[in-house]
Amino acid sequence: MGTNLEIAKNRLFGDGGLQVSNVKLFPGSNRDVTQEQIAEQVNKIIGQLDAGDYDVIED
């Protein structure tokens, strides 16, 4: 199994992934976050979306 970063890159940009072409990620107030930590969170979020584990909030 690859690193979280490699998995996130494939899930976002790979042939079997979401085919994302432009994405911006903001670390918020914690500037000491690593690439691997951001990738871990991206993988967690994509996994939750794939599993249908989310709530739709409408304005």
N, CA, C and O atoms as a GROMACS GRO file, in nm:
protein
  236
    1MET      N    1   0.085  -0.118   0.000
    1MET     CA    2   0.000   0.000   0.000
    1MET      C    3   0.089   0.124   0.000
    1MET      O    4   0.193   0.126   0.066
    2GLY      N    5   0.050   0.226  -0.073
    2GLY     CA    6   0.129   0.347  -0.083
    2GLY      C    7   0.109   0.440   0.034
    2GLY      O    8   0.031   0.412   0.125
    3THR      N    9   0.179   0.548   0.030
    3THR     CA   10   0.163   0.649   0.134
    3THR      C   11   0.031   0.721   0.115
    3THR      O   12  -0.030   0.714   0.008
    4ASN      N   13  -0.013   0.789   0.218
    4ASN     CA   14  -0.137   0.867   0.207
    4ASN      C   15  -0.130   0.966   0.092
    4ASN      O   16  -0.229   0.989   0.024
    5LEU      N   17  -0.011   1.024   0.070
    5LEU     CA   18   0.004   1.122  -0.037
    5LEU      C   19  -0.017   1.058  -0.174
    5LEU      O   20  -0.087   1.113  -0.258
    6GLU      N   21   0.043   0.942  -0.195
    6GLU     CA   22   0.027   0.873  -0.324
    6GLU      C   23  -0.119   0.830  -0.345
    6GLU      O   24  -0.171   0.840  -0.456
    7ILE      N   25  -0.182   0.782  -0.239
    7ILE     CA   26  -0.322   0.739  -0.248
    7ILE      C   27  -0.412   0.859  -0.281
    7ILE      O   28  -0.499   0.850  -0.367
    8ALA      N   29  -0.388   0.972  -0.212
    8ALA     CA   30  -0.468   1.092  -0.238
    8ALA      C   31  -0.448   1.142  -0.380
    8ALA      O   32  -0.545   1.180  -0.446
    9LYS      N   33  -0.324   1.143  -0.428
    9LYS     CA   34  -0.299   1.188  -0.567
    9LYS      C   35  -0.374   1.100  -0.665
    9LYS      O   36  -0.432   1.152  -0.761
   10ASN      N   37  -0.375   0.969  -0.644
   10ASN     CA   38  -0.445   0.880  -0.735
   10ASN      C   39  -0.596   0.900  -0.726
   10ASN      O   40  -0.665   0.900  -0.828
   11ARG      N   41  -0.648   0.916  -0.604
   11ARG     CA   42  -0.793   0.933  -0.588
   11ARG      C   43  -0.842   1.064  -0.647
   11ARG      O   44  -0.955   1.072  -0.695
   12LEU      N   45  -0.759   1.166  -0.643
   12LEU     CA   46  -0.798   1.295  -0.698
   12LEU      C   47  -0.772   1.306  -0.848
   12LEU      O   48  -0.857   1.352  -0.923
   13PHE      N   49  -0.653   1.263  -0.891
   13PHE     CA   50  -0.608   1.291  -1.027
   13PHE      C   51  -0.589   1.169  -1.116
   13PHE      O   52  -0.574   1.184  -1.237
   14GLY      N   53  -0.589   1.050  -1.059
   14GLY     CA   54  -0.559   0.929  -1.136
   14GLY      C   55  -0.669   0.889  -1.231
   14GLY      O   56  -0.779   0.944  -1.229
   15ASP      N   57  -0.637   0.790  -1.317
   15ASP     CA   58  -0.733   0.743  -1.417
   15ASP      C   59  -0.861   0.690  -1.354
   15ASP      O   60  -0.970   0.712  -1.407
   16GLY      N   61  -0.851   0.621  -1.241
   16GLY     CA   62  -0.969   0.569  -1.174
   16GLY      C   63  -1.023   0.661  -1.068
   16GLY      O   64  -1.115   0.625  -0.994
   17GLY      N   65  -0.967   0.781  -1.059
   17GLY     CA   66  -1.005   0.875  -0.954
   17GLY      C   67  -1.111   0.974  -0.999
   17GLY      O   68  -1.187   0.947  -1.092
   18LEU      N   69  -1.115   1.086  -0.932
   18LEU     CA   70  -1.217   1.187  -0.958
   18LEU      C   71  -1.187   1.277  -1.078
   18LEU      O   72  -1.271   1.357  -1.117
   19GLN      N   73  -1.068   1.264  -1.136
   19GLN     CA   74  -1.028   1.344  -1.252
   19GLN      C   75  -1.030   1.494  -1.220
   19GLN      O   76  -1.069   1.575  -1.304
   20VAL      N   77  -0.987   1.529  -1.100
   20VAL     CA   78  -0.979   1.669  -1.059
   20VAL      C   79  -0.873   1.739  -1.141
   20VAL      O   80  -0.766   1.683  -1.165
   21SER      N   81  -0.901   1.861  -1.183
   21SER     CA   82  -0.801   1.935  -1.261
   21SER      C   83  -0.751   2.059  -1.188
   21SER      O   84  -0.646   2.112  -1.221
   22ASN      N   85  -0.826   2.105  -1.088
   22ASN     CA   86  -0.786   2.224  -1.016
   22ASN      C   87  -0.842   2.215  -0.874
   22ASN      O   88  -0.964   2.206  -0.855
   23VAL      N   89  -0.754   2.216  -0.776
   23VAL     CA   90  -0.799   2.206  -0.638
   23VAL      C   91  -0.713   2.298  -0.550
   23VAL      O   92  -0.593   2.313  -0.572
   24LYS      N   93  -0.776   2.358  -0.451
   24LYS     CA   94  -0.704   2.442  -0.355
   24LYS      C   95  -0.737   2.391  -0.216
   24LYS      O   96  -0.854   2.371  -0.182
   25LEU      N   97  -0.635   2.370  -0.135
   25LEU     CA   98  -0.653   2.324   0.001
   25LEU      C   99  -0.596   2.429   0.095
   25LEU      O  100  -0.485   2.479   0.074
   26PHE      N  101  -0.670   2.461   0.198
   26PHE     CA  102  -0.627   2.561   0.293
   26PHE      C  103  -0.608   2.496   0.430
   26PHE      O  104  -0.704   2.438   0.483
   27PRO      N  105  -0.489   2.502   0.488
   27PRO     CA  106  -0.465   2.433   0.615
   27PRO      C  107  -0.524   2.504   0.736
   27PRO      O  108  -0.510   2.455   0.848
   28GLY      N  109  -0.589   2.616   0.717
   28GLY     CA  110  -0.648   2.688   0.829
   28GLY      C  111  -0.542   2.757   0.912
   28GLY      O  112  -0.447   2.812   0.858
   29SER      N  113  -0.559   2.755   1.042
   29SER     CA  114  -0.466   2.828   1.129
   29SER      C  115  -0.342   2.747   1.164
   29SER      O  116  -0.245   2.803   1.216
   30ASN      N  117  -0.343   2.615   1.138
   30ASN     CA  118  -0.228   2.530   1.170
   30ASN      C  119  -0.135   2.520   1.051
   30ASN      O  120  -0.161   2.443   0.958
   31ARG      N  121  -0.028   2.596   1.052
   31ARG     CA  122   0.067   2.596   0.940
   31ARG      C  123   0.174   2.489   0.954
   31ARG      O  124   0.259   2.475   0.866
   32ASP      N  125   0.172   2.413   1.064
   32ASP     CA  126   0.272   2.309   1.086
   32ASP      C  127   0.225   2.173   1.036
   32ASP      O  128   0.286   2.071   1.070
   33VAL      N  129   0.121   2.170   0.958
   33VAL     CA  130   0.068   2.045   0.905
   33VAL      C  131   0.158   1.996   0.791
   33VAL      O  132   0.210   2.076   0.714
   34THR      N  133   0.174   1.864   0.783
   34THR     CA  134   0.259   1.806   0.678
   34THR      C  135   0.174   1.766   0.558
   34THR      O  136   0.052   1.757   0.567
   35GLN      N  137   0.240   1.743   0.446
   35GLN     CA  138   0.171   1.695   0.326
   35GLN      C  139   0.100   1.564   0.355
   35GLN      O  140  -0.013   1.542   0.310
   36GLU      N  141   0.164   1.477   0.429
   36GLU     CA  142   0.108   1.347   0.460
   36GLU      C  143  -0.018   1.361   0.547
   36GLU      O  144  -0.113   1.285   0.530
   37GLN      N  145  -0.020   1.457   0.638
   37GLN     CA  146  -0.138   1.480   0.722
   37GLN      C  147  -0.255   1.535   0.639
   37GLN      O  148  -0.369   1.495   0.660
   38ILE      N  149  -0.226   1.625   0.547
   38ILE     CA  150  -0.332   1.676   0.459
   38ILE      C  151  -0.385   1.563   0.372
   38ILE      O  152  -0.506   1.549   0.356
   39ALA      N  153  -0.296   1.483   0.316
   39ALA     CA  154  -0.338   1.371   0.231
   39ALA      C  155  -0.422   1.271   0.310
   39ALA      O  156  -0.518   1.217   0.256
   40GLU      N  157  -0.389   1.247   0.436
   40GLU     CA  158  -0.468   1.157   0.520
   40GLU      C  159  -0.611   1.209   0.534
   40GLU      O  160  -0.706   1.130   0.526
   41GLN      N  161  -0.627   1.338   0.554
   41GLN     CA  162  -0.760   1.397   0.567
   41GLN      C  163  -0.837   1.393   0.434
   41GLN      O  164  -0.957   1.368   0.433
   42VAL      N  165  -0.768   1.418   0.323
   42VAL     CA  166  -0.831   1.410   0.191
   42VAL      C  167  -0.883   1.268   0.169
   42VAL      O  168  -0.996   1.249   0.124
   43ASN      N  169  -0.801   1.167   0.200
   43ASN     CA  170  -0.842   1.027   0.184
   43ASN      C  171  -0.962   0.995   0.273
   43ASN      O  172  -1.052   0.922   0.232
   44LYS      N  173  -0.961   1.047   0.394
   44LYS     CA  174  -1.072   1.024   0.487
   44LYS      C  175  -1.201   1.082   0.432
   44LYS      O  176  -1.306   1.017   0.436
   45ILE      N  177  -1.195   1.204   0.381
   45ILE     CA  178  -1.314   1.270   0.327
   45ILE      C  179  -1.366   1.197   0.203
   45ILE      O  180  -1.486   1.174   0.192
   46ILE      N  181  -1.278   1.160   0.112
   46ILE     CA  182  -1.321   1.088  -0.009
   46ILE      C  183  -1.382   0.954   0.030
   46ILE      O  184  -1.480   0.911  -0.031
   47GLY      N  185  -1.325   0.887   0.129
   47GLY     CA  186  -1.380   0.760   0.177
   47GLY      C  187  -1.520   0.777   0.233
   47GLY      O  188  -1.608   0.695   0.208
   48GLN      N  189  -1.541   0.884   0.309
   48GLN     CA  190  -1.675   0.911   0.363
   48GLN      C  191  -1.774   0.941   0.252
   48GLN      O  192  -1.888   0.895   0.258
   49LEU      N  193  -1.733   1.016   0.151
   49LEU     CA  194  -1.822   1.044   0.037
   49LEU      C  195  -1.857   0.916  -0.037
   49LEU      O  196  -1.973   0.894  -0.072
   50ASP      N  197  -1.756   0.831  -0.062
   50ASP     CA  198  -1.780   0.704  -0.131
   50ASP      C  199  -1.877   0.616  -0.054
   50ASP      O  200  -1.958   0.545  -0.114
   51ALA      N  201  -1.869   0.620   0.078
   51ALA     CA  202  -1.954   0.536   0.163
   51ALA      C  203  -2.092   0.598   0.186
   51ALA      O  204  -2.178   0.536   0.249
   52GLY      N  205  -2.113   0.720   0.138
   52GLY     CA  206  -2.241   0.787   0.160
   52GLY      C  207  -2.256   0.839   0.302
   52GLY      O  208  -2.367   0.865   0.348
   53ASP      N  209  -2.145   0.854   0.371
   53ASP     CA  210  -2.145   0.897   0.510
   53ASP      C  211  -2.134   1.050   0.519
   53ASP      O  212  -2.032   1.104   0.560
   54TYR      N  213  -2.242   1.116   0.480
   54TYR     CA  214  -2.246   1.263   0.484
   54TYR      C  215  -2.392   1.307   0.487
   54TYR      O  216  -2.483   1.231   0.455
   55ASP      N  217  -2.411   1.432   0.525
   55ASP     CA  218  -2.544   1.493   0.526
   55ASP      C  219  -2.545   1.610   0.429
   55ASP      O  220  -2.452   1.690   0.427
   56VAL      N  221  -2.649   1.620   0.350
   56VAL     CA  222  -2.666   1.733   0.258
   56VAL      C  223  -2.728   1.847   0.337
   56VAL      O  224  -2.833   1.831   0.400
   57ILE      N  225  -2.664   1.962   0.332
   57ILE     CA  226  -2.715   2.081   0.401
   57ILE      C  227  -2.753   2.184   0.295
   57ILE      O  228  -2.669   2.227   0.216
   58GLU      N  229  -2.877   2.222   0.295
   58GLU     CA  230  -2.925   2.319   0.197
   58GLU      C  231  -2.952   2.452   0.265
   58GLU      O  232  -3.003   2.455   0.378
   59ASP      N  233  -2.920   2.560   0.197
   59ASP     CA  234  -2.945   2.694   0.252
   59ASP      C  235  -3.089   2.732   0.239
   59ASP      O  236  -3.127   2.842   0.280
   0.00000   0.00000   0.00000
